[in-house]
Amino acid sequence: MRWVKFEQNGQAVYGVAAGDDIQVTDNTWDEILAGAAPRVTGTVDRGAVRLLNPVGRPGKIVAIGLNYLDHCRETNTPPPERPLIFTKFTTSVNDPYGEIVWSTSLTTQVDYEAELAVVIGKKARNVAEADALSYVAGYTAANDVSARDLQLGDGQWVRGKSLDTFCPLGPAFVTADEIPDPQTLSIRCLLNGQVMQESNTDQMIFSVANLIAFCSQAFTLEPGDVIVTGTPHGVGLGRDPQVWMQDGDVVVVEIEKIGRLENRCRTTP
């Protein structure tokens, strides 16, 4: 099922995308995470509404660094022996078509990262890898926007990863039954129409199931938590010359079976 969140009469509501239409429902996010059936109250044209990020404000965003071998190579970084975990503050969450905004007095090296995002459906602690996918409610697309000068200059990554608007999510929350194997999805990023990243989630070093099990050994994953699972090669940091996003640029993330994020960049002094 493809759940979307949008504005209707000044309120945020959930609906089920069906072709060019959205079936409007009165379901809550907690009900959706628990797998509830939609309670349809009407229909709207998909083109007539503004889509919002479908996951609201997660309890936490668990981010994974260096999870594609070719991305490790392009950044001259040895592949990690275990998942590299950091976080993006939840105030970085952005809508699927929202502006990505930053001040050029703070950062001038803003990069894109196309990533599969996993949404947890039930509390997970000390989960076995073989059982881990049963804790997934669904999936969405993410752009792990990164201020590289802050990320690499600070000595740890959180500030450079957590600027407001630096985590677009969407456009839909696709339930786990629609994606029984998350390691088979094509993923790509375009900047101003040029393909910058193109890969498949089968290239992950650590699978979705492995990441869930690994995280749950250390801390509890709760319903609604999001895991962004790392990005493939092609980021601006790894290019020669390096490529940084600029005012007016349009960055697109596309993931098979999920859909497309499209965000315009805007800088401030």
N, C-alpha and C positions, 0 to 999 in steps of 0.2 A: 504494500500500500504506500502511496506517495502523499504524505501529509505536508501541507504548506501552511504558513502563518501569514496573515495579511490584515490590513486595516479595513474595517467596515463600520461606517457611522461613528468614526472616532474611536473605535475599540479594536483591540487585537483579537482576532478569532482564528480558529483552525479549520481547515477544510481538506478535502481529498481531491487531488488533481486528477482529472479524467479528460484527457484530450485537451481541447481548448476551453473547457469549463472547470470550475471548482465547485464541488459539492460542499456547501457551507454546513458546518456542524456546531454543536454547542459543547463539544468535548473539551476537557482540560488537558494540559500537558501531562499531568500525573496519570490521567487515564490512558493517554496515548502511550506513554512509557510502559504501562502495565499491559498493553495489548488490547485495549477495549475496542469494540466495533464502533464505527462512526454513527452518530445520531444526526442524520441529515435534516437540516431545517430549510434548505433552499439551494439555489444555484446562482453563480455569478460567472461572467465572462472573465477568463484569466487575464486578458489584456486590460481589463478595467480596474484592476486593483494593484496596489503596491505591496510586493512581497517583503516580508520581514524575515530576520533570521529565525529558523524554525525551532531552535533549542532554547530560546529565552536566555536567561542568565544562569549558566551551569554552576553547580557547586564548586567545581574545579575543572581547569583545563590542564590535562597532563600532556606535555609535548615530548616528542621523541626526536633526538638529534642523530644525524649520520646513520640513517637506517636504509640507505641504498648504497651498494658498493661503488657504483660509478660516481655518486655524489662525494663519497669519501676521496676517491681518486682525484676529482677535479679540484678539491680543496686541500690536496696534499696532506690528508689526515689518515692515520692508520684506522682500519675498521675497528669498531669497538668490540670487546669481548663479551659485553653484556649491554643491554639497552641503556642509552644515555638519556636520562630523564631531566627535564626542566619544566617550567610552567610559564604560561601566559596569563596575566591577570585577567579576570573575567570582564573588567571594564574595557578590554580591547575588542570585545565582540562587536561585529558589524553586520549589517544586512547584506544580502546577496548582491544588491545593486547600489549600496551606499558608497559615499565618497571615502577614500582613504586620504587622511589629512595629516600633515606634519609641518612643523616649523623648521625652516632652513637654518635658523639660529641654533637649533638643537641637533639636527642630523642632515647630512647631504648624501648619504649612502643607503638609500632605501631599496630593498630587494624584494622579490617575489618568491614564493615557495608553494607550489601546488601540492596538496596533501589530502589523503583520505582521512576523514574524521569518524571515529567510532563513538556511539552514544550508548552508555551503559543503561541496562534496563532493571537490574536488581542488584542488591548489595552483594559485593564480591570480596571475600577475604580468604586468603590461602587457597586459591582456586587451582585445580589441576589444569594443565594445558589442554588435555583431552576434553575437558568440560567447559573450557573458557568461552567458546562462542555462544553457549546457551545463556550467557549473561549479557549478551548484546541485544539492545532493543532495536537498533538500526544504524544507518550510516548517513552521512552528509559530506559535502565537499568543503574544504577549507583552503584559505590562502594564509599561510604563516608569514605575514609581512614582517620584515626584519630590518632594523636600522643597524647596518653592519658596523659602522664606526662606533656606535654605543655597545653593541653586542661584544665585539672583539676588544674594544678599548677598556671596557669595565673589568675584565677578568672573569666575569660570569655573565650569563646571557639574558637574564630576566628583563632588565630595563629596556634593552634594545629590541626585545620581542613583544613588549607589553604596552607600547604607546596606544592611546585611544584610537580606535578604528582599525587596528592592525590585525584583526582576526575575522575577516568576512566568513560567514557560514551560510550554507544553503545550496541551491534554492529550495530543496525539498529534504524532508526527513524520510528516508526510504526504509521501511521495516525490514528486519533481518530475514524474513522468509523470502523476500524478493532478491536477496543477495546471499544465497547459502554458502558461497565460497568467496570471501573478500579478497582472495589472492589471485583473482583473474580479471581485474578491472584495468582498462586502459586509462591513463591519466596524462593530461598535458596542460601547458600554460602558454598563453599567447600574450605578447606585449605589442600593442598597436597593430594587431593583426599578424605579427610575425611569430611563428612557433618557436618558443624558447626552451620548453621542456616537453618531452614526449617519451613515455615509458609505460610500464605496467606494474601493478602491485605485486606481481609474482617475483619482482626483483628486490623485494624487501629482504634485508638481512634477518630481521626478526619479524615473524608473522604476527597478525592481529592476535591470534590465540596465545602466542608466546608473550606478547606485550601485556595482555590482561593478566596472565598467570604471574608474570614477573612483578608487575606493579602490586598485585594483591598480596604478595608475600610481605610487602613493606607497609602498605597502608590500605585502608578500606576504600574501595570504589563504590560510589553510591549512585542510585538512579538519577539519570540526567547528567552525570559526569561525562566529559568529552575527552577522548584520547586522539590527538592529532599525530599521525603515524610516521612522519618523516617525508622528505621530498627527494625526488630523483635528480639526476644531473641536469645541467643547463641553467643553473641560477646565475644571476649577474655577477656575483662574487667570483665565480670560477672561470669567467670568460676573459679573453685577452683581445682587446682591452675590456676592462670590467664595465658592466652596464648597470646604471642606477636609474630607478624610475624618476620621472620628472613631472612637473606641474602640467596637467592636461593629458597625461598618458592614460590609456585604458588597458587594464590588465584583466585577462580572462583565465579562469580555471575551469577545465572540463573533466568530469569523471564519468566513465561509462555507467549507465543505469541510474545515475544520480542527477546529472544536469550540469548547469553552467552558472558560475559566478561571473559577474562583469562589473568592475569597479573602476571609476575614474579617480585619478590622483589630483589632489589640490594642495598646494603649499601655501604657507603663511609666513610672514617675516619672522 
